[in-house]
């Protein structure tokens, strides 16, 4: 199922739609410390996709198509600005993977 996100698209796998039920798919950015042993490494920004019971992000794009979705503003801006075609896929351990997203000036 494809959903229009600004000038880009978000393609959601059918397995994820069945997995979520009436819950919300939340896509956000987290900062993770790099692999260095000292504190000089820059923070690495990663996209995280989780299934939650209700909307949790204050500043976000919210949609209620056959599934409920909330996307953090930085992720929405990246999809819209770069006209990206992002895919959400289900992995073997039932986690959701975000494919085809490159972050643009994410804070």
C-alpha positions in Angstrom: 0.0 0.0 0.0 1.5 3.4 -1.0 0.7 6.6 0.9 1.6 10.0 -0.5 3.9 11.9 2.0 4.4 15.4 0.6 6.2 14.9 -2.8 7.5 11.4 -1.8 5.8 8.1 -1.0 5.7 5.6 1.8 5.1 2.0 0.8 3.9 -0.3 3.6 4.2 -4.0 3.4 0.9 -6.0 3.8 2.5 -8.0 6.7 2.9 -4.8 8.7 -0.7 -3.8 8.1 -1.9 -7.1 9.4 0.6 -6.9 12.4 -0.5 -3.4 13.5 -4.2 -3.9 13.8 -5.7 -0.8 15.4 -2.3 0.4 16.7 -0.1 3.3 15.4 3.1 3.0 13.3 5.5 5.6 14.7 8.6 6.7 12.7 11.1 8.9 14.4 14.8 9.7 14.7 17.2 8.8 17.5 20.8 9.8 18.1 23.2 7.0 19.0 26.8 7.4 20.2 29.4 6.3 17.6 31.7 3.2 17.9 34.7 5.2 19.3 35.9 4.4 22.8 36.3 8.1 23.6 33.7 10.8 23.5 35.0 12.4 20.4 32.8 10.5 18.0 29.9 12.3 16.5 26.4 11.2 17.2 24.8 8.9 14.5 21.2 9.6 13.6 19.1 6.5 12.9 15.5 6.1 11.9 13.4 4.0 14.3 10.0 2.5 13.5 7.8 1.2 16.3 4.3 0.1 16.9 2.6 1.9 19.7 -0.9 2.0 21.2 -1.5 5.7 20.7 0.1 8.8 19.1 3.2 9.8 21.1 5.0 12.5 19.0 3.9 16.1 19.5 5.3 17.7 16.3 4.5 15.1 13.7 2.6 14.3 10.6 -0.4 12.1 11.4 -2.4 10.0 9.0 -5.3 7.6 9.4 -5.5 5.5 6.2 -6.2 1.7 6.6 -3.4 2.0 9.2 -2.6 4.8 11.6 0.8 6.5 11.0 2.8 9.2 12.7 6.0 10.6 11.2 8.4 13.0 13.0 8.7 16.3 11.3 12.4 15.7 10.4 11.5 12.4 8.7 8.6 14.0 6.9 10.8 16.9 5.7 13.4 14.4 4.3 10.8 12.4 2.4 9.2 15.5 1.0 12.3 17.5 0.1 14.2 14.6 -1.6 11.0 13.0 -3.2 12.0 9.7 -1.7 10.2 6.4 -2.1 10.5 4.9 1.4 9.5 1.3 2.2 8.5 -0.3 5.5 9.2 -4.0 5.6 8.8 -6.6 8.2 11.9 -8.6 9.2 12.0 -12.2 10.5 11.8 -11.2 14.1 8.6 -9.0 13.4 10.5 -5.7 13.7 9.9 -3.0 11.1 12.7 -1.9 8.9 12.8 1.4 7.1 14.4 1.2 3.6 15.2 3.9 1.1 15.4 6.9 3.5 18.3 9.3 3.7 17.9 12.0 6.3 18.3 15.6 5.2 19.5 18.1 7.9 17.9 16.1 10.7 18.4 17.5 14.1 
